[in-house]
Amino acid sequence: MKHYHHLAAAFVALGVTGLMTALSPTADAATPDGKAVFDRNCSVCHSIMPPPKSAPPIAPIASRYRQQFPTKSQGVAHMVAFIKSPSKQKVIVDRQAVDRFGLMPPIQLGNAELNAVAGWVWDQGAAKGWGPGSGAGRGNSKGNCNQ
């Protein structure tokens, strides 16, 4: 009988340990998926590729951030600051986009979600093959637009 009590106690301990493991967050679960955050919070206004919905598409935004910031961490930090508190002074996209679509409202997300979605947006500049044209706004065009 004593053996059964030890065996039962072992099963209870294993069950509690398994339950605690199942309920505790893992490193992967603690890091939000940027695409999922985008789908839940941003896709109502932003498409990924043109044509636009009611805000500029993500691929050109990502391309513009990649042109303006030398590193992903700098671009993501600026994007997070903009998403938290948009202002005309922080605009990286074409100023005409603000005239066309208006300034977006601040988005109330936690820092982990903001960083995840901003990192995902940054990656769309390369992942979708969207990049600057031959001029990229730096006067490198081969043609003359004033002909």
N, C-alpha and C positions, 0 to 999 in steps of 0.2 A: 504494500500500500504506500509505503514511503517513497518508492520508486515512481509511482504514478503522480504523486504530488510534485516531485522534482520535474518530471516530464511535463506536467500541466503548467508549472511555473515557467519552464523554458518556452513552451508554446506561447504563453501570454507575453513574455518578454519579447520574443521574436515578432509577434503580432503588433505590439506597441511600437517596436523599433521600425517595422515596415510601414506602419501608419504614419509615424513621424517623418520618415524619409519621403513618403509619398506626398505629404502635406507641406514639407519645407521647400522653399523656392530654390531652384538651382541657379547657377550663374546665367544660363541661357534664358531661363524664365524671367530673371530680374532685368535683362536687357531687352527693352522693347524693340519690336520689329518696325523699322522706319517705314516700310511699305504699308504695313497694317495701320500705322498711325496716320499716314497719308490717306489711305482709303477711308478711314473713319472720320477724319477731321478736315481734310483739304480738298478731296476729290469732288466735293459738291461745287466748288468754284473753279478749281484748276484741273485741266486735262494734262496728260503727260506730254503729248505731242500736239502740234496744231491740228485742227483749228481750236481756238480758245473757247472756253465756256464763258463765265462771267469774270474771269481773271486771266492773266497771262499763263500760257502753258509752261510746264515745269522744265522741259528740255532747254528752251532758250534761256530761262532764268538760270539754270545750272551752268550753261555755257558762259553766260555773262559773269557769274561768280568766279568761274575758273579763269576768266580773263583778268579779273580785278584783284584776285588774291593769289599769292604764290603757293600757299599750302592749303590743304583741306581743312586743317584745324582753324586757320584764320578765317576761311570762308564760312565754315560752320558756326564759329563764334559770332560773326557778324550777322549771319542769317538768323540765329537764335535771338539775338538782340532785336532784330527787325520784327520777327514774328511776335515777340513779347510786347513790343511797343513800336509799331510802325510809325514812321515819320518821313516827310519828304527829304529830310537831310540824310536819312539812312538808305534811300532808294539806290539800288544797284542796277535794276532793270532800266530799260529805256525810259526816259522821263515821259515820252509820249504814251507809254503804257499806263502811267498814273493818270494822264489826261483822259485816256480812253476808258479805263476801268475804275478809276478812283483809287484811293488808298485803302488797303485792306484793314479790317478791324483787328485789334489785338486778339491773339488766340491764347486762351488760358489752358495751358498744359504744364505738366511737371517738367523739370529740367531733363530727366532721362528721356522722356518722349520728345521733347524739343530737339535734343541732340540727335536722337535716332532719326527723326524725320529730316532734319537739316543734313545729316550725313547721307541719307538716302537720296535727297534732292541733289546734293553735290555729285553723287555717283551717276546720276542720270545724264550729266553732260558728256560722259564717255560711254556709258552703257548703251545709249540709244544712237550712238554715232552722230550726235548733234554737235557740231562744232562751229567755230567761226568760219565765215566765208573767206575768200582770198584777201579781202580788205580788212576784215575783223575790226572795222572802225579805226584803223590806224593809218589810213591813207595809202594802203598798199595795192589799191585797185589798179589793174592794167589798163582799164578803159578810161574814157573821159565822159563823165556824165553830163557835161555842159555842151555837148555837140548839138 
